[in-house]
Amino acid sequence: MSLDGRVVLIAGAAGGLGSASAVACAAAGATVVLLGRKVAPLNRVYDAARAVGPEPVLYPLDLVGAGPEDFDELAQRIEAELGRLDGLLHCAAEFKGLTPLLHTDPADFARAIHVDLTARWWLTQACLPLLSRSPAGVVVFAIDEPARSGSSAFWGGYGLAQQAQATLVPMLQAELGQHGPRISGFRPGPMRTALRGRAFQPNTDLQAKPAADYADACVALLSDAGAAERGRTVDAVA
């Protein structure tokens, strides 16, 4: 699974799956663009990725307040500084905790929909022209499946956004066709991350695995090995 010479943008690069995937992509030869909200965690990912691969690029941006113009500027800067974009991996997520819809704060609901769906699409839309010029352009959406935990209740805007992304993958691929950038989804298994910790007590969450266990699957989908998954959402192998 080689990514030699490719440029891969990772949104949510300081999170559990994002940081593990950034290091795995760098080890596979990619120049990773690390997109995230906080500089200090991004710097730690930068150091880990730089130790195993090409020098990464940092791009701090808070998706909560970002608009289409911010993502357009990001795409323009990637083109100006790196000359290409071959892959985009969506790992950024917003989730405050399990709450009945009736009692969900409207601002929290809107923020989850924005970060987990709208911002992901705006970023994809801004990057598609660059990805279309790559012979190996690919977008991978990391998608959670709350129903795996026994119930889809109480997951609010976050849970709704996951279902919407599962619909977006085949819809966008159908519009781009077989010769456009490849669009895929990836549903990892339960991960031991800060986000999951807001819904489950770590000491009783025996299903959860380290996020790094799923990083290689993200690399595979971003590489030529993922060609067969065009327009599909792939479940992690248990």
N, C-alpha and C positions, 0 to 999 in steps of 0.2 A: 504494500500500500504506500506508494511513493507520492509525495506532493512536491518533489524537487522543482524549484523555479517558480512555484505558484505563490500567489498572494491571497491570503484568506483573512477575511474580516470576521471577528468573533464579538458579537454583542453580548454583554453580560460576562465579560472575560474575567471578572474578579470573583464570580460566584463559583459554586461547587463544580458543576459540569463544565462551565465556561473555562475556568482556570485549568482543569485537568485536560480538557480538549486542546487548549492553547499550547500546552507543553507537548502533548502528543503530536499536534500538527507541526510544531517546530521540529520535533525529533524526526518527523517524516520528510523534512526538507522545506517546509513552507515558511515564507515571511508572514508572520501573523500581525494583524492590526488589532490592537487590544482596545475595545470600546467598553467603557464603564463609567460609573458615577464618581467613584472616589479614587484619588491619585495614589494614596499609600498602598491599598491592596493591588492596584494595577502595577505598581512598581515591583511588588513581590512576584507577580506573575511574569513580569518582564524579565526579572533576574533568572527565574526558573527556566523560561523559554530560551533565553539567550545562552544558557549553559549547555543546551542540547542542540541548538540549531541556529539559523540566521538571526541577525539582530531584528527584534520586533519593533513595532511602532506603537506609541501610546496615543490614544485619542480620548481624553476625558470628556464625557457628555452625560448630562442627567436626562434620561429619556422622559421623565415626568413632565418637564417643561419644554421638551424639544418639539419643534414643528417641522413641516416639510422642508422649509428653507434650510434648517440646520442639517438635515440629511442630504440635501442637495450639495451643500457646502462640503460635507464629509466626502461624498463621492468625487467631487471636483478635486479635493486635496489629495485623495488617493491616486487619482489619475495623474495629477501634476507631479507628485513625489515618487510614485512607484510605477506609473505607466500602465498599470493593468490591475484587474481584480478577477480572480478565478473562483473564489468561493465565499459564501456568506453563511455563517452558522449563528442561528438565533438561540441564545440561552438566557437572555435577560428576562426577569420575571418579577412580578409584584403580587404579594399575598400577605395580608395582615393577620389572618387566622380564621378558624372556622366560626362563622356567624350566620344565624338565620337571615334570609333575605329581608324579612320584615323589619329586622333591627339593624340592618347594614347602614352605616353612614354613607350618604349619597356621594360624598367626595371620595371615600375609599372605593366605592363601587366604580366610579368613573375612572379613578386612577388605575385600578386593576385592568379594566377594559382597554385603557389607553396603552399601558406598558405591555400588556400581554397579547394585544391584538393590533390596535391602531398603529402604534409606533413600529411594531414589527413590519406591518405592511408598508408604511411610509418609507422605512429604511430600504426595504426590498425594492420598492418602486424607484427610489433614487438610484439604486445600484444596478438595476436591470440593463440600462444602456451599456455600462462597462462590462457586465457579465456576458452580455450578448456578443461582445467582441472577442471573448475568450473562447478558444476551441473546447474548453472543458468547464464552462461556466455552470455553477451549481449553487442552489440555495437549500439549506437544511433547517427545518424548524424542529427544535426540541419541544415535544408536546407531552404534557402530563395527562394522566388518565385517572382522575380522582375515583372513578367507580371501581378501580382495582383495589381500593382500600375498603371496599365493602358497601359504600354508599356514595352517591354524588351529592347528597344533601349537604348544605352549609358551606359549599365552596364558592358561592357568590360569583362575582364578576370574573374571578380567576378561573373557576370551573367552566363558565360560559365561554370564555375566551379560548380555552383549550379545544372545546368542541368546534368553535368557529374556525380555528386553524386547521383542524382535521378536514374541514370542508374546503378551505382555501387551497390546500395542496393540489388535489386533482383539478379543481376549477382553474387555477392559474396555469397548470401544465396544459390543460386542454386549450387554453387561449394562446399559449406560447408555441404549442405544437411540438412535434418530435425533433425538430432541428433547433429549437430555442434552448435557452438555459434549462438545465434539469432542476426540477423542484421535487424535494422529498421531505417527508416527515420522519421523526424518530421518537419513539416512545420508550424511554429507558425504564427500567424497573424502579422500585422504591430506592431512593438515594439518601444517604446520611448527609443532609445539607441543612443550612440554617432555615431555609424555607419549609422543609418538611418538619423541622423541629417546632414550627408554629402550630402544627396540627397533631403531632404525636409526641409522646414523651420518649426521649431517646433510650432510656433504660428499659422500656417495654416494647420498643419498635424493632422486633427481631428480624423483620423482612428487609430492612434497609441495608444497602451495601454502599461502600465508598463510591463517590461519583467517578473516581478514576477507573472503576471497573467498566465504565461505559464509554470511556474516551476513545478507545480504538474503534468502536462502532461508528463514532462520529467521523473519524479519519477515513474509514472505509467509504462512507457515504459521500464524503467530499472528494474522494479519489475516483479513478476510473473503475475501481472495483464496485462502485455503487451504481453503475450504468443501468443495471436491470431494475433498479428501484425508481425509475422515472415516474413521477406522478403518484407515488405510493407512500404510505406511512408504514414504517417498519417497526415491529415490536422487538425489543431486546430479547435475546435468547436467555432464558432463565438459567 
